[in-house]
Amino acid sequence: MKGDVTLALTVVCTAIGGTLQYGYNIAIINAPTAHIQRFINDTCWERWSVSLEQSHLTLIWTFIISAFSLGGLFGALLAGPMAVRFGRKGTLLLNNIFLFSSALFALTSRAAHSFEMIILARLLVGINAGVSMNVQPMYFGESAPKHLRGAVTFSSAVFTAFGIMLGQVVGLTEVLGSDSCWPYLLASNALPGLFQVLTLPWFPESPRFLLIDKGDKEGCSQALRRLRGCSVSEEEMEEILQEQELAAGAQARSLWGLLSDRNLWRQLRIVMAASSAMMLCGNDSIYFYASYIFQEAGIPTGKIQYITIGTGACELTSSIMCNVLIERTGRRRLLMGGYAMMSGWAVVFTIALCLQGKVPGMPYLSMLCIFAYILSFGMGPAGVTGVLPAELFDQMTRPAAYMVAGSLMWLNLLLVGMAFPFIVGNLGQFCFLPFCGICVLACLFMYWNLPETKGRSLAEITAEFDKRGSAEAKGSEGGSLVEITAEVDKRSSAEAKGSECRPLVEITAKFDKHGSAEAKGSEEKGKQGQSNQEEAHQLRDL
């Protein structure tokens, strides 16, 4: 019980200053849109006595929106090296430097009469979100026991959804969304960061990082005892030692080292597809351009800010439900089911928009489709995507894998954020059909490529990929009978020719040499296994 409380508090203190920031900073930029655009126009008039046209104003606003995604991309690229050098917990604490700098620029932008400071503030808070979105799931996946690994890692998505809803509430006109308070709204993200700085240092570092990366056996044992609240189980310690043995003193892989390893291409392909689909499915476009979507759906302008709170509450509810179900249902089924439902609701939403003005009640059906779309997203892709790199890659390749996943997430978020207004302008009521196609493709891809990882160790998951790779290789080698016969004849003649050139004594000696080498190798493996068991007992005693 004590260990469960420690683990839960670690999750809360990490996530409040971590992935909650991502959701919060997506949401708070929507409420003061008109006020900030007026501030930009007034600033240009004060500087150059020029009033901006609407197209120019929209362009500057797009830069402000896109700066967050661009910063997230930089943060994703920084996350891997920082996690290796400073540790998982240390990186999350240092990450708040970007956050506090962003809050300072946002708070003083109006006094300085500089909308460029808002762009810089959004860039810095994007870096903060990019680092935390990668390092936090890594920290959770390495700290949680195997039977809770999915639920603990999925809690990142729960706090992201909570951050979205919290940002929508704080952004209301009655709270901080007014013309006089928008600088305080943009700077309010410093409060969760301050909470993390004050609380997270009291909790342990990732046990796997301490043992495998730093070689600190005593620190690993202490961290596990605090997180579990009891003596360390022999099975868990054996699993960590097995991963340490596989690492064998190797350094953490660089991004290029991961991309060039053909043995990891299957896992990398799944992570890249899942990360891209998560952003290309169009869910985050609802938060960036919520007002545009609800205007298309026919919702009165005065009601939009209250309806957007419903979208945040919907994703939070679905994330909590999925967090409960993930260890029962499994990752694969949730991911496929989420994308399948999203594609269905996208079709219904398109039909509702086409019939708007012709059939009564269509605006409300459109609104229902948006809520159902967000609910489907929260039930699977929102959280399961972040779990995959932690379960498919080992300690040496995990930071680089999160760099790849995070970079693709932010690149695609930037792409969708910039393209969505043009998609709406050109496609109109058919604006969600491209997202429907992405969801269908993602569902089919996961069906054919992703194995179930629920409750399985890294060695078991890797063996599953190796098995699939062998089956694919065997299938690809299935040439014609003539080709196979020719290859066999060629090899047989080469072997016969080699045997003819050597006496029988020489050939027999070679077989004896191979046999002794195999016996020696099996003996060394037996000694190594015994050594691992003794080391596990010693760590458990510590």
C-alpha positions as CSV (number, residue, x, y, z in Angstrom):
1,M,0.0,0.0,0.0
2,K,2.8,2.4,0.9
3,G,4.5,1.7,-2.5
4,D,1.3,2.3,-4.4
5,V,0.9,5.7,-2.6
6,T,4.5,6.6,-3.5
7,L,4.1,5.6,-7.1
8,A,0.8,7.5,-7.4
9,L,2.3,10.7,-5.8
10,T,5.3,10.4,-8.2
11,V,2.9,10.3,-11.1
12,V,0.9,13.3,-9.9
13,C,3.9,15.5,-9.1
14,T,5.5,14.6,-12.4
15,A,2.5,15.0,-14.7
16,I,1.2,18.3,-13.2
17,G,4.4,20.0,-14.4
18,G,4.7,17.6,-17.4
19,T,2.1,16.6,-19.9
20,L,-0.6,18.7,-18.2
21,Q,1.4,21.7,-19.7
22,Y,0.9,20.4,-23.2
23,G,-2.9,20.3,-22.9
24,Y,-3.1,23.5,-20.9
25,N,-1.1,25.5,-23.4
26,I,-3.1,24.2,-26.4
27,A,-6.3,25.3,-24.7
28,I,-5.4,28.8,-23.3
29,I,-4.4,30.3,-26.6
30,N,-8.0,29.9,-28.0
31,A,-9.9,32.2,-25.6
32,P,-7.9,35.5,-26.0
33,T,-7.6,35.2,-29.9
34,A,-9.6,38.4,-30.6
35,H,-7.8,40.3,-27.8
36,I,-4.3,39.3,-29.0
37,Q,-5.1,40.1,-32.6
38,R,-6.4,43.6,-31.5
39,F,-3.1,44.0,-29.6
40,I,-1.1,43.1,-32.7
41,N,-3.0,45.6,-34.8
42,D,-2.6,48.4,-32.2
43,T,1.1,47.7,-31.9
44,C,1.6,48.0,-35.6
45,W,-0.3,51.2,-35.6
46,E,1.8,52.6,-32.8
47,R,5.1,51.7,-34.5
48,W,4.4,52.4,-38.2
49,S,0.9,54.1,-38.3
50,V,-0.3,51.1,-40.3
51,S,-3.5,49.2,-39.8
52,L,-3.0,45.5,-40.8
53,E,-5.3,43.8,-43.3
54,Q,-7.2,40.7,-42.1
55,S,-5.0,38.4,-44.2
56,H,-1.8,39.9,-42.6
57,L,-3.3,39.6,-39.1
58,T,-4.2,36.0,-39.7
59,L,-0.7,35.3,-40.9
60,I,0.9,36.7,-37.7
61,W,-1.6,34.8,-35.7
62,T,-0.6,31.6,-37.6
63,F,3.0,32.2,-36.6
64,I,2.0,32.5,-32.9
65,I,0.0,29.2,-33.2
66,S,2.8,27.4,-35.1
67,A,5.6,28.6,-32.8
68,F,4.2,26.2,-30.1
69,S,4.5,23.2,-32.5
70,L,8.0,24.3,-33.7
71,G,9.2,24.6,-30.1
72,G,7.7,21.2,-29.4
73,L,9.9,19.8,-32.3
74,F,13.0,21.3,-30.8
75,G,12.0,19.9,-27.4
76,A,11.5,16.4,-28.8
77,L,15.0,16.5,-30.3
78,L,16.5,17.8,-27.0
79,A,14.6,15.2,-24.9
80,G,16.8,12.2,-25.8
81,P,20.2,13.6,-25.0
82,M,18.9,15.4,-21.9
83,A,17.3,12.2,-20.6
84,V,20.6,10.3,-21.0
85,R,22.8,13.0,-19.5
86,F,20.7,14.3,-16.6
87,G,18.4,11.3,-16.0
88,R,14.6,11.2,-16.4
89,K,13.7,13.1,-13.2
90,G,16.6,15.6,-13.6
91,T,15.5,16.4,-17.2
92,L,11.9,17.1,-16.1
93,L,13.2,19.5,-13.4
94,L,15.6,21.4,-15.7
95,N,12.9,21.6,-18.3
96,N,11.1,24.2,-16.2
97,I,13.7,26.8,-17.2
98,F,12.0,27.0,-20.6
99,L,8.6,27.3,-18.9
100,F,9.6,30.1,-16.5
101,S,11.3,32.1,-19.3
102,S,8.1,31.7,-21.5
103,A,5.9,33.0,-18.6
104,L,8.2,36.0,-18.2
105,F,8.0,37.0,-21.9
106,A,4.2,36.5,-22.0
107,L,3.6,38.5,-18.9
108,T,5.7,41.5,-20.0
109,S,4.7,41.5,-23.7
110,R,1.9,44.1,-23.4
111,A,4.0,46.4,-21.3
112,A,6.8,46.2,-23.9
113,H,4.4,46.7,-26.8
114,S,5.8,43.6,-28.5
115,F,3.8,40.8,-30.1
116,E,7.2,39.2,-31.0
117,M,7.6,38.4,-27.3
118,I,4.3,36.4,-27.5
119,I,5.8,34.4,-30.4
120,L,9.0,33.8,-28.4
121,A,6.9,32.8,-25.3
122,R,5.0,30.2,-27.3
123,L,8.2,28.8,-28.8
124,L,9.8,28.4,-25.3
125,V,6.7,26.8,-23.8
126,G,6.6,24.5,-26.9
127,I,10.1,23.3,-26.1
128,N,9.0,22.6,-22.5
129,A,6.0,20.6,-23.8
130,G,8.2,18.7,-26.3
131,V,10.6,17.6,-23.6
132,S,8.0,16.6,-21.1
133,M,5.9,14.7,-23.7
134,N,8.9,12.5,-24.4
135,V,10.6,12.1,-21.0
136,Q,7.6,11.7,-18.8
137,P,6.2,8.5,-20.4
138,M,9.8,7.2,-20.4
139,Y,10.1,7.9,-16.6
140,F,6.7,6.3,-15.9
141,G,7.4,3.2,-18.0
142,E,10.7,2.6,-16.3
143,S,9.4,3.2,-12.8
144,A,6.1,1.2,-12.8
145,P,5.8,-2.6,-12.2
146,K,5.0,-4.7,-15.3
147,H,1.4,-5.3,-14.4
148,L,0.8,-1.5,-14.0
149,R,3.1,-0.3,-16.7
150,G,0.4,0.5,-19.3
151,A,-1.9,2.2,-16.8
152,V,0.8,4.4,-15.2
153,T,2.2,5.4,-18.6
154,F,-1.3,6.1,-19.9
155,S,-1.8,8.6,-17.1
156,S,0.2,11.0,-19.2
157,A,-2.8,11.2,-21.5
158,V,-5.2,11.7,-18.6
159,F,-3.2,14.7,-17.4
160,T,-3.0,16.1,-20.9
161,A,-6.8,15.9,-21.2
162,F,-7.1,17.5,-17.7
163,G,-4.8,20.3,-18.8
164,I,-7.0,20.9,-21.8
165,M,-10.1,21.2,-19.7
166,L,-8.4,23.3,-17.1
167,G,-7.1,25.7,-19.8
168,Q,-10.6,26.1,-21.2
169,V,-12.0,26.9,-17.8
170,V,-9.3,29.4,-16.9
171,G,-9.7,31.0,-20.4
172,L,-13.3,31.9,-19.9
173,T,-14.1,35.6,-20.1
174,E,-15.2,35.6,-16.5
175,V,-11.8,34.2,-15.3
176,L,-8.7,35.2,-17.3
177,G,-10.0,35.4,-20.8
178,S,-10.8,39.1,-20.8
179,D,-9.0,41.9,-22.7
180,S,-7.2,43.1,-19.5
181,C,-6.1,39.7,-18.2
182,W,-4.8,37.8,-21.3
183,P,-1.1,38.3,-20.4
184,Y,-1.8,36.7,-17.0
185,L,-3.6,33.9,-18.8
186,L,-0.6,33.1,-21.0
187,A,1.8,33.3,-18.0
188,S,-0.4,31.2,-15.7
189,N,1.4,28.0,-17.0
190,A,4.2,28.9,-14.6
191,L,2.1,27.7,-11.6
192,P,2.1,24.0,-12.5
193,G,5.8,24.2,-13.2
194,L,6.5,25.7,-9.8
195,F,4.5,22.9,-8.2
196,Q,6.7,20.3,-9.9
197,V,9.9,22.0,-8.9
198,L,8.9,22.0,-5.3
199,T,7.6,18.4,-5.1
200,L,9.4,16.2,-7.6
201,P,12.9,16.3,-6.0
202,W,11.4,14.3,-3.1
203,F,10.7,11.2,-5.3
204,P,13.2,8.6,-6.7
205,E,14.9,8.6,-10.1
206,S,14.0,5.8,-12.6
207,P,15.4,2.5,-11.2
208,R,16.4,1.2,-14.7
209,F,18.3,4.4,-15.4
210,L,20.2,4.1,-12.1
211,L,21.2,0.5,-12.7
212,I,21.6,0.2,-16.5
213,D,22.9,3.7,-17.4
214,K,24.7,4.7,-14.2
215,G,25.6,1.2,-12.7
216,D,24.3,2.3,-9.3
217,K,23.0,-1.0,-7.8
218,E,22.3,0.4,-4.4
219,G,20.5,3.4,-5.8
220,C,18.4,1.1,-8.0
221,S,17.5,-1.1,-5.0
222,Q,16.5,1.9,-2.9
223,A,14.4,3.4,-5.6
224,L,12.6,0.1,-6.2
225,R,11.9,-0.3,-2.5
226,R,10.4,3.2,-2.3
227,L,8.3,2.7,-5.4
228,R,7.1,-0.8,-4.4
229,G,6.8,-0.2,-0.6
230,C,8.3,-3.6,0.1
231,S,11.3,-5.8,-0.7
232,V,12.1,-6.1,-4.4
233,S,10.7,-9.2,-6.1
234,E,13.2,-11.6,-7.6
235,E,11.3,-11.7,-10.9
236,E,11.5,-8.0,-11.4
237,M,15.1,-7.7,-10.5
238,E,15.9,-10.6,-12.8
239,E,14.2,-8.8,-15.7
240,I,16.2,-5.6,-15.0
241,L,19.5,-7.6,-14.8
242,Q,18.6,-9.3,-18.0
243,E,18.2,-5.9,-19.8
244,Q,21.5,-4.8,-18.2
245,E,23.2,-7.9,-19.6
246,L,21.8,-7.2,-23.1
247,A,23.2,-3.6,-22.8
248,A,26.6,-5.0,-21.7
249,G,28.2,-1.7,-21.0
250,A,27.0,-0.1,-24.3
251,Q,26.3,3.6,-24.6
252,A,22.8,4.9,-25.3
253,R,22.0,4.9,-29.0
254,S,22.1,8.1,-31.0
255,L,19.3,9.0,-33.4
256,W,21.3,7.8,-36.3
257,G,22.4,4.6,-34.5
258,L,18.7,3.7,-34.0
259,L,17.7,4.5,-37.6
260,S,20.6,2.4,-39.0
261,D,19.8,-0.7,-37.0
262,R,17.8,-2.9,-39.3
263,N,16.8,-5.2,-36.4
264,L,14.7,-2.4,-34.9
265,W,13.0,-1.2,-38.1
266,R,9.8,-3.1,-37.4
267,Q,9.4,-1.5,-34.0
268,L,10.4,1.9,-35.3
269,R,7.9,1.6,-38.2
270,I,5.1,1.0,-35.7
271,V,6.1,3.9,-33.5
272,M,6.5,6.3,-36.4
273,A,3.1,5.3,-37.9
274,A,1.3,5.6,-34.5
275,S,2.9,9.0,-33.7
276,S,2.1,10.4,-37.1
277,A,-1.5,9.1,-37.1
278,M,-2.1,10.6,-33.6
279,M,-1.6,14.1,-35.0
280,L,-2.8,13.7,-38.5
281,C,-6.2,12.3,-37.3
282,G,-7.3,15.9,-36.8
283,N,-8.2,15.8,-33.1
284,D,-6.0,18.6,-32.0
285,S,-7.3,20.8,-34.8
286,I,-10.5,21.0,-32.8
287,Y,-8.7,22.7,-30.0
288,F,-6.6,25.1,-32.2
289,Y,-9.5,26.2,-34.3
290,A,-12.5,25.2,-32.1
291,S,-14.4,28.4,-33.0
292,Y,-14.1,27.8,-36.7
293,I,-15.5,24.2,-36.4
294,F,-18.4,25.2,-34.2
295,Q,-19.2,28.1,-36.5
296,E,-19.3,25.7,-39.4
297,A,-21.6,23.5,-37.2
298,G,-24.0,26.5,-36.7
299,I,-23.4,27.1,-33.0
300,P,-24.0,30.7,-31.8
301,T,-20.8,32.6,-31.3
302,G,-21.7,33.5,-27.6
303,K,-22.0,29.8,-26.7
304,I,-18.8,28.6,-28.2
305,Q,-16.5,29.1,-25.2
306,Y,-18.8,27.1,-23.0
307,I,-19.1,24.3,-25.6
308,T,-15.3,23.9,-25.9
309,I,-15.2,23.1,-22.2
310,G,-17.4,20.1,-23.0
311,T,-14.8,18.9,-25.5
312,G,-12.1,18.9,-22.9
313,A,-14.4,17.2,-20.3
314,C,-15.2,14.6,-22.9
315,E,-11.5,13.7,-23.6
316,L,-10.8,13.7,-19.9
317,T,-13.6,11.2,-19.2
318,S,-12.6,8.9,-22.0
319,S,-8.9,9.0,-20.9
320,I,-9.9,8.0,-17.4
321,M,-12.0,5.2,-18.8
322,C,-9.2,4.0,-21.0
323,N,-6.7,4.1,-18.2
324,V,-8.9,1.6,-16.3
325,L,-9.4,-0.6,-19.3
326,I,-5.8,-0.7,-20.8
327,E,-4.5,-3.5,-18.6
328,R,-7.7,-5.6,-19.3
329,T,-8.3,-4.9,-22.9
330,G,-4.8,-4.5,-24.2
331,R,-3.0,-1.8,-26.2
332,R,-3.7,-3.2,-29.7
333,R,-7.4,-3.5,-29.4
334,L,-7.8,0.0,-27.9
335,L,-5.7,1.6,-30.6
336,M,-7.5,-0.1,-33.4
337,G,-10.9,0.5,-31.9
338,G,-10.3,4.2,-31.3
339,Y,-9.3,4.8,-34.9
340,A,-12.2,2.7,-36.3
341,M,-14.7,4.7,-34.3
342,M,-13.1,8.0,-35.3
343,S,-13.4,7.2,-39.0
344,G,-17.1,6.3,-38.5
345,W,-17.9,9.5,-36.7
346,A,-16.0,11.6,-39.3
347,V,-18.3,10.2,-42.0
348,V,-21.4,11.0,-39.9
349,F,-20.1,14.5,-39.2
350,T,-19.5,15.1,-42.9
351,I,-23.1,14.0,-43.7
352,A,-24.5,16.3,-41.0
353,L,-22.6,19.3,-42.4
354,C,-23.9,18.5,-45.9
355,L,-27.5,18.4,-44.7
356,Q,-27.1,21.6,-42.6
357,G,-29.8,24.1,-43.5
358,K,-31.8,21.4,-45.3
359,V,-32.7,19.1,-42.3
360,P,-33.5,20.6,-38.9
361,G,-31.3,19.7,-35.9
362,M,-28.2,19.1,-38.0
363,P,-26.0,21.6,-36.1
364,Y,-26.6,19.7,-32.9
365,L,-25.8,16.4,-34.6
366,S,-22.6,18.0,-35.8
367,M,-21.7,19.0,-32.3
368,L,-22.5,15.5,-31.1
369,C,-20.2,14.1,-33.8
370,I,-17.3,16.3,-32.5
371,F,-17.8,15.1,-29.0
372,A,-17.9,11.5,-30.1
373,Y,-14.8,12.0,-32.2
374,I,-12.9,13.3,-29.2
375,L,-14.3,10.5,-27.0
376,S,-13.0,7.9,-29.5
377,F,-9.6,9.6,-29.6
378,G,-9.3,9.6,-25.8
379,M,-10.3,5.9,-25.6
380,G,-7.2,4.8,-27.5
381,P,-4.8,6.8,-29.6
382,A,-4.4,9.6,-27.1
383,G,-2.7,7.4,-24.5
384,V,-1.7,4.2,-26.1
385,T,0.6,5.9,-28.6
386,G,2.9,7.2,-25.8
387,V,3.1,3.7,-24.2
388,L,4.5,2.0,-27.3
389,P,8.1,3.3,-27.3
390,A,8.5,2.4,-23.6
391,E,7.4,-1.2,-24.3
392,L,9.0,-1.8,-27.8
393,F,12.5,-0.5,-27.1
394,D,15.2,-1.3,-24.5
395,Q,17.0,1.1,-22.2
396,M,19.7,2.0,-24.7
397,T,17.4,2.7,-27.6
398,R,14.4,4.1,-25.7
399,P,15.5,7.8,-25.6
400,A,16.2,7.8,-29.4
401,A,12.9,6.1,-30.0
402,Y,11.1,8.8,-28.1
403,M,13.0,11.4,-30.1
404,V,11.7,9.9,-33.4
405,A,8.2,9.6,-32.0
406,G,8.1,13.1,-30.6
407,S,9.6,14.8,-33.7
408,L,7.0,13.2,-35.9
409,M,4.2,14.2,-33.5
410,W,5.3,17.8,-33.5
411,L,6.0,18.0,-37.2
412,N,2.6,16.6,-38.1
413,L,0.9,18.9,-35.5
414,L,2.6,21.9,-37.2
415,L,1.5,20.6,-40.6
416,V,-2.1,20.2,-39.5
417,G,-2.2,23.4,-37.6
418,M,-1.1,25.4,-40.6
419,A,-3.1,23.4,-43.2
420,F,-6.4,23.1,-41.4
421,P,-7.8,26.6,-42.1
422,F,-7.0,26.0,-45.8
423,I,-8.6,22.6,-45.7
424,V,-11.8,24.1,-44.2
425,G,-11.7,26.9,-46.8
426,N,-11.3,24.6,-49.8
427,L,-13.2,21.5,-48.7
428,G,-15.9,23.2,-46.6
429,Q,-18.3,20.6,-45.3
430,F,-16.0,17.8,-46.4
431,C,-13.1,19.0,-44.2
432,F,-13.0,15.9,-42.1
433,L,-12.8,13.3,-44.9
434,P,-8.9,13.5,-45.1
435,F,-8.8,12.8,-41.4
436,C,-11.2,9.9,-41.9
437,G,-8.8,8.4,-44.4
438,I,-5.9,8.7,-42.0
439,C,-7.9,6.9,-39.3
440,V,-8.8,4.0,-41.6
441,L,-5.2,3.6,-42.7
442,A,-4.0,3.7,-39.1
443,C,-6.5,1.1,-38.0
444,L,-5.4,-1.3,-40.8
445,F,-1.7,-0.7,-40.2
446,M,-2.0,-1.5,-36.5
447,Y,-4.0,-4.6,-37.3
448,W,-1.3,-6.0,-39.5
449,N,1.8,-4.9,-37.7
450,L,1.3,-4.3,-33.9
451,P,1.5,-7.3,-31.5
452,E,-0.2,-7.2,-28.1
453,T,2.3,-6.0,-25.4
454,K,0.1,-6.2,-22.4
455,G,1.8,-7.8,-19.4
456,R,4.8,-8.9,-21.4
457,S,8.5,-8.3,-20.8
458,L,10.8,-6.6,-23.3
459,A,12.4,-10.0,-24.1
460,E,9.0,-11.6,-24.9
461,I,8.0,-8.6,-27.1
462,T,11.3,-8.7,-28.9
463,A,11.0,-12.5,-29.5
464,E,7.6,-11.8,-31.0
465,F,9.1,-9.4,-33.5
466,D,11.9,-11.8,-34.3
467,K,9.3,-14.5,-35.0
468,R,7.4,-12.2,-37.3
469,G,10.7,-11.2,-39.0
470,S,11.6,-14.8,-39.6
471,A,8.2,-15.6,-41.1
472,E,8.5,-12.6,-43.4
473,A,12.0,-13.6,-44.4
474,K,10.9,-17.1,-45.0
475,G,8.0,-15.9,-47.2
476,S,10.2,-13.5,-49.2
477,E,12.7,-16.3,-49.9
478,G,10.0,-18.4,-51.5
479,G,11.3,-18.2,-55.1
480,S,10.5,-20.6,-58.0
481,L,11.4,-24.3,-57.8
482,V,14.1,-23.9,-60.5
483,E,15.8,-21.1,-58.5
484,I,15.8,-23.1,-55.3
485,T,17.1,-26.2,-57.0
486,A,19.8,-24.2,-58.7
487,E,20.9,-22.7,-55.4
488,V,21.0,-26.1,-53.7
489,D,23.0,-27.6,-56.6
490,K,25.4,-24.7,-56.4
491,R,26.0,-25.0,-52.7
492,S,26.3,-28.8,-52.9
493,S,28.9,-28.6,-55.7
494,A,30.9,-25.9,-53.7
495,E,30.9,-28.1,-50.6
496,A,31.9,-31.2,-52.6
497,K,34.7,-29.3,-54.3
498,G,35.9,-28.1,-50.9
499,S,35.8,-31.6,-49.5
500,E,37.7,-33.1,-52.4
501,C,40.6,-30.7,-51.8
502,R,41.1,-31.8,-48.2
503,P,41.8,-35.2,-46.6
504,L,39.3,-36.9,-44.3
505,V,41.4,-36.1,-41.2
506,E,41.2,-32.4,-41.9
507,I,37.5,-32.4,-42.4
508,T,36.9,-34.4,-39.2
509,A,39.2,-32.0,-37.2
510,K,37.0,-29.1,-38.4
511,F,33.8,-30.8,-37.1
512,D,35.6,-31.5,-33.7
513,K,36.6,-27.9,-33.5
514,H,33.0,-26.7,-34.1
515,G,31.7,-29.1,-31.5
516,S,34.1,-28.0,-28.8
517,A,33.4,-24.3,-29.6
518,E,29.6,-24.9,-29.1
519,A,30.2,-26.8,-25.9
520,K,32.4,-24.0,-24.6
521,G,29.7,-21.4,-25.5
522,S,27.0,-23.3,-23.7
523,E,29.2,-23.7,-20.6
524,E,29.8,-19.9,-20.6
525,K,26.1,-19.2,-20.9
526,G,25.4,-21.5,-17.9
527,K,28.0,-19.6,-15.8
528,Q,26.6,-16.3,-16.9
529,G,23.0,-17.3,-15.9
530,Q,24.3,-18.5,-12.5
531,S,26.1,-15.1,-12.1
532,N,22.9,-13.2,-12.9
533,Q,21.0,-15.2,-10.3
534,E,23.6,-14.5,-7.6
535,E,23.6,-10.8,-8.5
536,A,19.8,-10.7,-8.2
537,H,19.9,-12.2,-4.7
538,Q,22.5,-9.7,-3.6
539,L,20.5,-6.8,-4.9
540,R,17.4,-8.1,-3.2
541,D,19.2,-8.4,0.1
542,L,20.3,-4.8,-0.2
